[in-house]
Every structure is written in C-alpha cells, then in structure tokens.
Amino acid sequence: MRSWRAMGEVELTVQRYSAEVVAHRHAHHQLVLPVEGALSIAMAGRELRAAGRSGVLVPCDARHAFAASERNRFLVIDVPPASAEALGAAPWFERGAGGPVALDAAAALLVHAAAAELDGAGSVALRRQWAGLLVLTLAERGDRGAARAPEKLRRALRFIEEHAHEPLTVADIAARAELSPGHLHHLFRAVLGTTVQARIADVRLARATELLSHTDLGIAEIALRCGYADQSCLTRSLRRRRGVTPAALRRGARSGRPAEPRRGGA
C-alpha cells in the first residue's frame, strides 16, 4: 500500500516565471505542470516545453535552464527520491526523467482545479494532499502509457535524435518507424503529449543552445550543424521559443550570472 506519510516531504507551489534565462539544479525530482502560458526548459541536450497538456519531469540533480516568454502560471511539485519510492512512483519518475509528461483531460482538470484552490492560499496540509493526488494520478496514467508505447515509437524517437541535423520530414520518420504519418502523429499526441515537428524543433534548439553556450563556433555554423537552413532560422526559433537572440544567449551563458533560483522554481 502506498504511504501517504511520504507527502510530508512533497511540496506543491504555484509559480510564475519571467523571460530571463535561469539555470540551476536541485536535489529532488520536480514536476512542472502548466496552468497557462509556456515554459521552455533546456536539459541534457533537449529543449522541452511545459504548455497546454504537456508538463515536464525534471530529475533530481539535473542541471537545467528555463525561461518563459508570455503570461504564465504553473503547478510545481517537488518530490524527494525517498518520497517517490514510498509512494510506489519511483519507476515512473525514473522512466520519465528529463522528458515530457502528457496530461489527459482528467489530469488537466485536476491541475486547473488545484491551481484555482491553491493560488495565493491553501494550508501546507492541503497543498500536500493535492500534490499526492496529482503525483499518483500522473504516475498511474504514465505507467499505462509506457505499457502502450510500442517499439516503433521508440524507433521514431531515436531516429529524430540521430538525424535532427538533417532536413527531416514526418514521412521520413514514419517510414523508418514502419508507421503511417497519421499513426505516428497519433502516437506522439497520445503517449508523449506533443507533435513530431515540435519534437524535432526541441532537439534542434537544445543542441544549438548547448553549442552557443559551450563552444566558440560561429552562429551560422551552429545553425547548419543543428538542422536550421541558415542563421536567420535559428535566430527566429530562439526568439520565438526563448525570447533571446543567439548572441544574447551566448553572452548570458559566458557571463556566469544566472539568477538565484527560487524555492519551488523549475
């Protein structure tokens, strides 16, 4: 039987973020669940997006950078590894670490109900009750989704990771996975809570961000290496998704001045 005493160490907060890029890590797992707006999270060479019906699971000790580009509000649940284990949800956290969390209609309703009740109010006990309900609901749905995820979907994801620097099409990926384009779209939506094109864009932007931050390569060369047609395409993507230009992102990464993380932040 899952222990609700573990909820004594789980924290739930309602957070709003700025457009400033912040980077940090923390010693607990974290669920970032969207209520409104979007948050971009770069982590382990991937660009993830908490928006709509897709949250993000940040594993403990994973360095990640995040920024919002519009009015936003999120439920943020901090789950120490020991609490995840006590709840029987540790396998789900391990499988989903560093990836998207799909919210079905029922889960999305729970997220919005919790935000409505807890934004600006709510006792510690009430927040922990909501945190427990959300963690267990998402873990149970995630376990069912993982059981349904076929090898063909995993094959498509590997192909995107390996070939994102090339001019990929949905037809290319579907053919490699031995699926029709329509079936591939359905699997991405149902299991991952995202689209094929969004996944390609995430991989490309994460790699470009990493190269801009940690190499002296020219911006045009980075754009080509990451699958963009030219430097202007990379610039448009960064402005749209992160609210910065490649040059500004590089200057910020080299300044060594990330903002201090807020407790409960992504």
C-alpha positions as CSV (number, residue, x, y, z in Angstrom):
1,M,0.0,0.0,0.0
2,R,1.3,3.4,-0.9
3,S,2.3,5.6,2.1
4,W,0.6,9.0,2.3
5,R,3.1,9.9,5.0
6,A,5.6,10.5,2.2
7,M,3.6,13.6,1.4
8,G,5.2,15.2,4.4
9,E,8.3,15.8,2.2
10,V,6.5,16.7,-1.1
11,E,5.9,20.4,-1.8
12,L,3.5,22.0,-4.2
13,T,3.6,25.7,-5.2
14,V,2.0,27.9,-7.8
15,Q,4.8,29.6,-9.8
16,R,5.1,32.4,-12.4
17,Y,8.3,32.9,-14.4
18,S,10.0,35.7,-16.2
19,A,11.7,35.8,-19.6
20,E,15.1,35.8,-18.0
21,V,17.0,32.6,-18.6
22,V,17.8,30.9,-15.3
23,A,19.9,27.8,-14.8
24,H,20.2,25.6,-11.7
25,R,19.8,22.1,-10.3
26,H,18.1,20.7,-7.2
27,A,18.2,17.5,-5.1
28,H,14.6,16.4,-5.7
29,H,12.5,15.4,-8.7
30,Q,10.3,18.2,-10.0
31,L,7.0,18.1,-11.9
32,V,6.2,21.4,-13.8
33,L,2.6,21.3,-14.8
34,P,1.1,24.1,-17.0
35,V,-2.0,26.1,-16.0
36,E,-1.5,28.9,-18.5
37,G,1.3,30.1,-20.8
38,A,4.5,28.2,-21.7
39,L,7.9,27.5,-20.1
40,S,10.9,26.3,-22.1
41,I,13.3,24.0,-20.2
42,A,16.7,23.1,-21.7
43,M,18.1,19.9,-20.1
44,A,20.6,17.2,-21.2
45,G,20.7,18.4,-24.8
46,R,17.0,18.6,-25.2
47,E,14.6,21.6,-25.3
48,L,11.3,20.7,-23.5
49,R,8.2,22.8,-23.2
50,A,5.6,22.9,-20.5
51,A,2.5,24.1,-22.2
52,G,-1.1,23.1,-22.9
53,R,-1.4,19.4,-22.0
54,S,2.3,18.7,-21.7
55,G,4.2,19.1,-18.4
56,V,7.9,18.3,-17.8
57,L,9.6,16.0,-15.3
58,V,12.9,17.3,-14.1
59,P,15.0,14.6,-12.4
60,C,17.0,15.3,-9.2
61,D,20.5,16.8,-9.7
62,A,19.9,17.5,-13.4
63,R,21.2,20.9,-14.4
64,H,18.6,22.8,-16.5
65,A,17.9,26.2,-17.8
66,F,14.4,27.7,-18.1
67,A,12.6,30.8,-19.3
68,A,9.0,31.9,-20.0
69,S,8.0,34.1,-22.9
70,E,4.5,35.1,-22.0
71,R,2.0,35.4,-19.2
72,N,2.2,32.1,-17.3
73,R,1.3,30.1,-14.3
74,F,2.4,26.6,-13.3
75,L,1.9,24.0,-10.6
76,V,5.4,22.9,-9.4
77,I,5.7,19.7,-7.3
78,D,9.0,18.9,-5.6
79,V,9.3,15.2,-4.9
80,P,12.4,13.9,-3.0
81,P,13.5,10.4,-4.3
82,A,12.6,8.8,-1.0
83,S,9.1,10.1,-1.2
84,A,8.8,8.9,-4.8
85,E,9.9,5.4,-3.6
86,A,7.4,5.5,-0.7
87,L,4.6,6.3,-3.0
88,G,5.5,3.5,-5.3
89,A,6.0,6.0,-8.1
90,A,9.9,5.7,-8.3
91,P,9.8,3.6,-11.6
92,W,7.6,6.2,-13.3
93,F,9.9,9.0,-12.2
94,E,13.0,7.1,-13.5
95,R,11.4,6.3,-16.8
96,G,10.1,9.8,-17.4
97,A,13.1,11.7,-16.1
98,G,14.1,14.6,-18.3
99,G,11.1,14.2,-20.5
100,P,7.5,15.4,-21.2
101,V,4.5,14.4,-19.1
102,A,1.3,14.1,-21.1
103,L,-1.8,15.3,-19.4
104,D,-5.1,13.7,-20.4
105,A,-8.4,15.5,-20.0
106,A,-8.9,14.3,-16.4
107,A,-5.3,15.1,-15.3
108,A,-5.6,18.6,-16.9
109,L,-8.8,19.2,-14.9
110,L,-7.0,18.2,-11.7
111,V,-4.2,20.6,-12.5
112,H,-6.5,23.5,-13.1
113,A,-8.6,22.7,-10.0
114,A,-5.5,22.6,-7.8
115,A,-4.3,25.9,-9.2
116,A,-7.7,27.6,-8.6
117,E,-7.8,26.4,-5.0
118,L,-4.1,27.0,-4.1
119,D,-3.0,30.1,-5.9
120,G,-2.3,32.6,-3.2
121,A,-3.8,30.4,-0.5
122,G,-4.0,26.9,0.9
123,S,-2.5,25.3,4.0
124,V,0.6,23.1,3.9
125,A,-1.6,20.1,4.5
126,L,-4.0,21.0,1.7
127,R,-1.1,21.5,-0.7
128,R,0.4,18.1,0.2
129,Q,-2.9,16.4,-0.4
130,W,-3.2,17.9,-3.8
131,A,0.5,17.0,-4.5
132,G,-0.2,13.4,-3.6
133,L,-3.3,13.2,-5.7
134,L,-1.5,14.7,-8.8
135,V,1.7,12.5,-8.4
136,L,-0.3,9.3,-8.1
137,T,-2.7,10.2,-10.9
138,L,0.1,11.1,-13.3
139,A,2.2,8.1,-12.3
140,E,-0.7,5.6,-12.9
141,R,-1.5,7.2,-16.2
142,G,2.2,7.3,-17.2
143,D,2.6,3.6,-16.4
144,R,-0.3,2.7,-18.6
145,G,1.1,4.9,-21.4
146,A,4.5,3.3,-21.1
147,A,2.9,-0.1,-21.4
148,R,1.2,1.0,-24.6
149,A,4.2,2.7,-26.1
150,P,5.4,0.4,-28.9
151,E,8.9,-0.2,-30.1
152,K,8.0,1.7,-33.3
153,L,7.5,4.9,-31.4
154,R,10.9,4.4,-29.6
155,R,12.4,3.8,-33.0
156,A,11.0,7.1,-34.3
157,L,12.4,9.0,-31.3
158,R,15.9,7.5,-31.8
159,F,15.8,8.5,-35.5
160,I,14.9,12.1,-34.6
161,E,17.8,12.2,-32.1
162,E,20.2,10.8,-34.6
163,H,19.1,12.8,-37.6
164,A,17.8,16.2,-36.3
165,H,20.6,18.0,-38.0
166,E,19.3,16.8,-41.4
167,P,16.2,18.1,-43.3
168,L,13.8,15.7,-41.7
169,T,10.1,15.2,-42.7
170,V,7.3,13.4,-40.9
171,A,7.2,11.0,-43.8
172,D,10.9,10.1,-43.3
173,I,10.4,9.4,-39.6
174,A,7.2,7.4,-40.2
175,A,8.9,5.3,-42.8
176,R,11.8,4.5,-40.5
177,A,9.4,3.5,-37.7
178,E,7.3,1.5,-40.2
179,L,4.2,3.5,-39.4
180,S,1.9,5.8,-41.5
181,P,2.3,9.5,-40.9
182,G,-1.1,9.7,-39.4
183,H,-0.4,6.8,-36.9
184,L,2.9,8.4,-36.0
185,H,1.1,11.7,-35.2
186,H,-1.5,9.9,-33.1
187,L,1.2,8.1,-31.0
188,F,3.1,11.3,-30.4
189,R,0.0,13.0,-29.2
190,A,-1.4,10.1,-27.1
191,V,1.8,8.9,-25.5
192,L,4.1,12.0,-25.4
193,G,1.6,14.9,-25.5
194,T,3.5,16.6,-28.3
195,T,3.8,16.6,-32.1
196,V,6.5,15.2,-34.4
197,Q,7.6,18.6,-35.6
198,A,7.7,20.0,-32.0
199,R,10.0,17.2,-31.0
200,I,12.3,17.9,-33.9
201,A,12.3,21.6,-33.0
202,D,13.0,20.8,-29.4
203,V,16.1,18.6,-30.2
204,R,17.5,21.2,-32.6
205,L,17.1,24.1,-30.3
206,A,18.6,22.2,-27.3
207,R,21.7,21.3,-29.4
208,A,22.0,24.9,-30.7
209,T,21.7,26.2,-27.1
210,E,24.4,23.9,-25.9
211,L,26.8,24.8,-28.7
212,L,26.2,28.5,-28.2
213,S,26.8,28.2,-24.5
214,H,29.9,26.0,-24.6
215,T,31.8,26.4,-27.9
216,D,33.3,29.2,-30.0
217,L,31.7,28.0,-33.2
218,G,30.2,30.8,-35.4
219,I,26.4,31.2,-35.1
220,A,25.9,30.4,-38.8
221,E,27.9,27.2,-38.4
222,I,25.9,26.2,-35.4
223,A,22.7,26.8,-37.2
224,L,23.8,24.4,-40.0
225,R,25.1,21.8,-37.6
226,C,21.7,21.7,-35.8
227,G,19.5,21.4,-38.9
228,Y,18.5,25.0,-39.5
229,A,18.5,26.3,-43.1
230,D,20.6,29.3,-42.1
231,Q,21.4,31.6,-39.2
232,S,18.2,33.6,-39.5
233,C,16.1,30.5,-39.0
234,L,18.0,29.7,-35.7
235,T,17.5,33.4,-34.6
236,R,13.8,33.2,-35.3
237,S,13.4,30.0,-33.4
238,L,15.3,31.2,-30.4
239,R,13.4,34.5,-30.3
240,R,10.1,32.7,-30.5
241,R,10.8,29.9,-28.0
242,R,13.2,31.6,-25.6
243,G,12.8,35.3,-26.2
244,V,16.5,35.9,-26.9
245,T,18.9,36.1,-29.8
246,P,21.8,33.6,-30.3
247,A,24.3,36.4,-29.5
248,A,22.4,37.3,-26.3
249,L,22.2,33.7,-25.2
250,R,25.9,33.3,-25.7
251,R,26.7,36.4,-23.7
252,G,24.5,35.4,-20.9
253,A,26.0,31.9,-20.7
254,R,29.5,33.3,-20.6
255,S,28.7,36.0,-18.0
256,G,28.3,33.4,-15.3
257,R,25.5,35.4,-13.8
258,P,22.4,33.2,-13.7
259,A,19.7,34.5,-11.4
260,E,19.4,32.8,-8.0
261,P,16.9,30.0,-8.1
262,R,13.6,30.5,-6.2
263,R,12.5,27.7,-3.9
264,G,10.0,25.6,-5.8
265,G,11.2,27.0,-9.2
266,A,11.7,24.8,-12.2
